[in-house]
Amino acid sequence: MSKYVSLDKRSKKQQKEYHSKQRRTWGDFNPVTRSVPSGKAYNRKKEKERISKEFRDGFGAGPFYLLYSLRP
Protein backbone atom coordinates (compact mmCIF):
# COMPACT_ATOMS: atom_id res chain seq x y z
CA MET A 1 0.00 0.00 0.00
CA SER A 2 1.41 3.39 -0.96
CA LYS A 3 1.67 6.27 1.45
CA TYR A 4 -0.13 9.52 0.81
CA VAL A 5 2.21 12.42 0.05
CA SER A 6 0.73 15.92 0.18
CA LEU A 7 0.56 17.83 -3.06
CA ASP A 8 3.02 20.55 -2.09
CA LYS A 9 5.69 17.95 -1.24
CA ARG A 10 5.42 16.13 -4.57
CA SER A 11 7.75 16.80 -7.47
CA LYS A 12 6.74 19.30 -10.14
CA LYS A 13 6.16 16.47 -12.59
CA GLN A 14 3.83 14.65 -10.19
CA GLN A 15 1.99 17.90 -9.36
CA LYS A 16 1.48 18.55 -13.06
CA GLU A 17 0.16 15.01 -13.57
CA TYR A 18 -2.27 15.40 -10.64
CA HIS A 19 -3.60 18.76 -11.88
CA SER A 20 -4.01 17.50 -15.46
CA LYS A 21 -6.20 14.66 -14.15
CA GLN A 22 -8.39 17.15 -12.26
CA ARG A 23 -9.15 19.26 -15.33
CA ARG A 24 -12.33 18.74 -17.32
CA THR A 25 -13.60 20.02 -20.66
CA TRP A 26 -16.41 22.51 -21.12
CA GLY A 27 -18.26 20.02 -23.32
CA ASP A 28 -21.01 21.65 -25.39
CA PHE A 29 -20.99 24.78 -23.23
CA ASN A 30 -19.08 27.75 -24.69
CA PRO A 31 -17.64 29.95 -21.91
CA VAL A 32 -17.26 33.06 -24.08
CA THR A 33 -19.30 36.00 -22.86
CA ARG A 34 -21.67 37.34 -25.48
CA SER A 35 -23.53 40.61 -25.55
CA VAL A 36 -26.58 41.60 -27.54
CA PRO A 37 -25.97 44.73 -29.64
CA SER A 38 -28.16 47.73 -28.88
CA GLY A 39 -30.94 48.37 -31.36
CA LYS A 40 -30.47 52.13 -31.01
CA ALA A 41 -26.77 52.09 -31.89
CA TYR A 42 -25.68 52.93 -35.44
CA ASN A 43 -24.57 49.84 -37.34
CA ARG A 44 -22.57 50.68 -40.47
CA LYS A 45 -22.75 47.11 -41.81
CA LYS A 46 -26.54 47.03 -41.51
CA GLU A 47 -26.82 50.39 -43.30
CA LYS A 48 -24.58 49.20 -46.16
CA GLU A 49 -26.69 46.05 -46.58
CA ARG A 50 -29.86 48.14 -46.72
CA ILE A 51 -28.42 50.48 -49.38
CA SER A 52 -27.11 47.60 -51.52
CA LYS A 53 -30.52 45.91 -51.31
CA GLU A 54 -32.21 49.12 -52.52
CA PHE A 55 -29.86 49.33 -55.51
CA ARG A 56 -30.52 45.69 -56.33
CA ASP A 57 -34.26 46.18 -56.16
CA GLY A 58 -34.14 49.47 -58.03
CA PHE A 59 -35.32 51.57 -55.06
CA GLY A 60 -38.50 49.55 -54.64
CA ALA A 61 -39.39 49.63 -58.34
CA GLY A 62 -39.33 45.82 -58.57
CA PRO A 63 -43.02 45.18 -57.81
CA PHE A 64 -44.19 48.03 -60.09
CA TYR A 65 -41.96 46.82 -62.90
CA LEU A 66 -43.41 43.31 -62.64
CA LEU A 67 -46.95 44.68 -62.50
CA TYR A 68 -46.61 46.68 -65.72
CA SER A 69 -44.48 44.14 -67.58
CA LEU A 70 -47.13 41.43 -67.19
CA ARG A 71 -49.86 43.54 -68.79
CA PRO A 72 -50.63 42.77 -72.46
C-alpha positions in Angstrom: 0.0 0.0 0.0 1.4 3.4 -1.0 1.7 6.3 1.5 -0.1 9.5 0.8 2.2 12.4 0.0 0.7 15.9 0.2 0.6 17.8 -3.1 3.0 20.6 -2.1 5.7 17.9 -1.2 5.4 16.1 -4.6 7.8 16.8 -7.5 6.7 19.3 -10.1 6.2 16.5 -12.6 3.8 14.7 -10.2 2.0 17.9 -9.4 1.5 18.6 -13.1 0.2 15.0 -13.6 -2.3 15.4 -10.6 -3.6 18.8 -11.9 -4.0 17.5 -15.5 -6.2 14.7 -14.2 -8.4 17.2 -12.3 -9.2 19.3 -15.3 -12.3 18.7 -17.3 -13.6 20.0 -20.7 -16.4 22.5 -21.1 -18.3 20.0 -23.3 -21.0 21.7 -25.4 -21.0 24.8 -23.2 -19.1 27.8 -24.7 -17.6 30.0 -21.9 -17.3 33.1 -24.1 -19.3 36.0 -22.9 -21.7 37.3 -25.5 -23.5 40.6 -25.5 -26.6 41.6 -27.5 -26.0 44.7 -29.6 -28.2 47.7 -28.9 -30.9 48.4 -31.4 -30.5 52.1 -31.0 -26.8 52.1 -31.9 -25.7 52.9 -35.4 -24.6 49.8 -37.3 -22.6 50.7 -40.5 -22.8 47.1 -41.8 -26.5 47.0 -41.5 -26.8 50.4 -43.3 -24.6 49.2 -46.2 -26.7 46.1 -46.6 -29.9 48.1 -46.7 -28.4 50.5 -49.4 -27.1 47.6 -51.5 -30.5 45.9 -51.3 -32.2 49.1 -52.5 -29.9 49.3 -55.5 -30.5 45.7 -56.3 -34.3 46.2 -56.2 -34.1 49.5 -58.0 -35.3 51.6 -55.1 -38.5 49.5 -54.6 -39.4 49.6 -58.3 -39.3 45.8 -58.6 -43.0 45.2 -57.8 -44.2 48.0 -60.1 -42.0 46.8 -62.9 -43.4 43.3 -62.6 -46.9 44.7 -62.5 -46.6 46.7 -65.7 -44.5 44.1 -67.6 -47.1 41.4 -67.2 -49.9 43.5 -68.8 -50.6 42.8 -72.5 
